Amino acid sequence: MAEKYFYRCNDCGAEYPPDHVIYLCPACLPGNKPGVPPRGVLKTLFNYEQLKKSAVPGKLFEWLKKRSFLDLTALDSFDCWPMLKVGNTPLYKLTAHPFITSLHHHLTSSPPHTGFTDD
């Protein structure tokens, strides 16, 4: 699939394009029964190979950061986000650990904290 992301069923493995929002696999849905956890829950998977081709080789993180990581969401734009002061908390790339080659840390404790919390 050439889309930015697609849905895959956790039970039967069927894949669906992101034409519209769906949560349960249409093939598994008829077998669901009340009172039992649903079968066919879909997970969203991203086309990382396509994403890598969009950036300059070796500069993927910088490219994603410049675009506010929009490409790692199931959104086409941030226009649907609420007009609240949220987001843009620092994201750090950690590379000094001897066993970890690349780790990114989302720092949510820096002031002013602008996330959805009950502070």
Phi, psi and omega per residue, in radians:
M1 nan 2.426 -3.083
A2 -1.656 -0.010 -3.134
E3 -1.215 2.871 3.102
K4 -1.086 -0.615 3.123
Y5 -2.624 2.957 3.088
F6 -2.656 2.938 3.122
Y7 -1.821 2.485 3.063
R8 -2.312 2.342 3.130
C9 -1.261 2.307 3.102
N10 -1.214 -0.369 -3.078
D11 -1.717 -0.930 -3.055
C12 -1.781 -0.199 3.104
G13 1.428 0.059 3.118
A14 -1.098 2.540 -3.137
E15 -2.006 2.502 -3.100
Y16 -2.317 2.463 3.094
P17 -1.283 2.792 -3.126
P18 -1.471 0.800 3.135
D19 -1.100 -0.612 3.097
H20 -2.690 2.905 -3.114
V21 -1.347 2.176 3.045
I22 -2.363 2.615 -3.102
Y23 -1.984 -0.520 -3.111
L24 -2.123 2.515 -3.141
C25 -1.128 2.160 3.120
P26 -1.029 -0.532 -3.141
A27 -1.277 -0.587 -3.110
C28 -1.582 -0.358 -3.067
L29 -0.940 -0.765 -3.105
P30 -1.060 -0.419 -3.125
G31 -1.473 -0.042 -3.124
N32 -1.302 2.540 -3.130
K33 -2.220 2.552 3.101
P34 -1.040 2.502 3.091
G35 1.445 -0.009 -3.130
V36 -2.137 2.442 3.102
P37 -0.927 2.451 -3.076
P38 -1.202 2.514 3.002
R39 -1.627 2.715 3.062
G40 1.491 0.372 3.082
V41 -1.117 2.301 -3.092
L42 -1.647 2.464 3.008
K43 -1.919 2.637 3.134
T44 -1.640 2.173 3.116
L45 -2.076 2.435 -3.108
F46 -1.749 2.615 3.122
N47 -1.500 1.446 -3.048
Y48 -1.168 -0.549 3.108
E49 -1.119 -0.741 3.093
Q50 -1.122 -0.698 3.136
L51 -1.090 -0.740 3.122
K52 -1.075 -0.626 -3.133
K53 -1.240 -0.330 -3.114
S54 -1.356 -0.340 -3.075
A55 -1.909 2.814 3.035
V56 -1.131 2.356 3.138
P57 -0.901 2.275 3.139
G58 1.449 -0.016 -3.093
K59 -2.144 0.420 -3.083
L60 -1.055 -0.831 -3.106
F61 -1.042 -0.792 -3.127
E62 -1.097 -0.703 3.122
W63 -1.119 -0.781 3.120
L64 -1.114 -0.741 -3.137
K65 -1.087 -0.741 3.132
K66 -1.056 -0.583 -3.136
R67 -1.635 0.282 3.141
S68 0.972 0.537 3.082
F69 1.042 0.418 3.108
L70 -0.973 -0.637 -3.088
D71 -1.215 -0.202 3.088
L72 -1.788 0.352 3.051
T73 -2.135 2.933 3.086
A74 -1.599 0.454 3.142
L75 -1.859 2.640 3.029
D76 -1.573 -0.456 3.094
S77 -2.724 2.958 3.107
F78 -1.592 0.155 -3.114
D79 -1.074 -0.444 -3.102
C80 -1.470 -0.106 3.135
W81 -1.265 2.623 3.141
P82 -1.194 2.724 3.128
M83 -1.471 0.917 3.083
L84 -1.918 2.743 3.114
K85 -1.426 1.523 3.119
V86 -2.334 2.768 3.053
G87 1.542 -3.052 -3.130
N88 1.055 0.486 2.998
T89 -1.262 2.608 -3.036
P90 -1.060 2.497 3.045
L91 -2.160 2.111 -3.071
Y92 -1.942 2.473 3.061
K93 -1.723 2.033 -3.118
L94 -1.771 2.242 -3.087
T95 -2.338 0.076 -3.028
A96 -1.552 0.026 -3.122
H97 -1.460 2.381 -3.077
P98 -1.191 -0.394 -3.080
F99 -1.849 -0.165 -3.105
I100 -2.017 2.128 -3.102
T101 -1.419 -0.538 3.131
S102 -2.763 2.193 3.136
L103 -2.460 2.351 3.121
H104 -1.969 2.341 -3.097
H105 -2.101 2.208 3.112
H106 -1.631 1.930 -3.079
L107 -1.563 1.868 -3.102
T108 -1.770 0.009 -3.082
S109 -1.724 0.042 -3.109
S110 -1.378 2.424 3.110
P111 -1.373 2.623 -0.183
P112 -1.377 2.333 3.126
H113 -1.315 2.130 -3.031
T114 -2.097 0.476 3.112
G115 -1.605 3.090 3.069
F116 -1.399 1.735 3.130
T117 -2.403 3.042 3.104
D118 -1.820 0.650 -3.097
D119 -0.975 nan nan
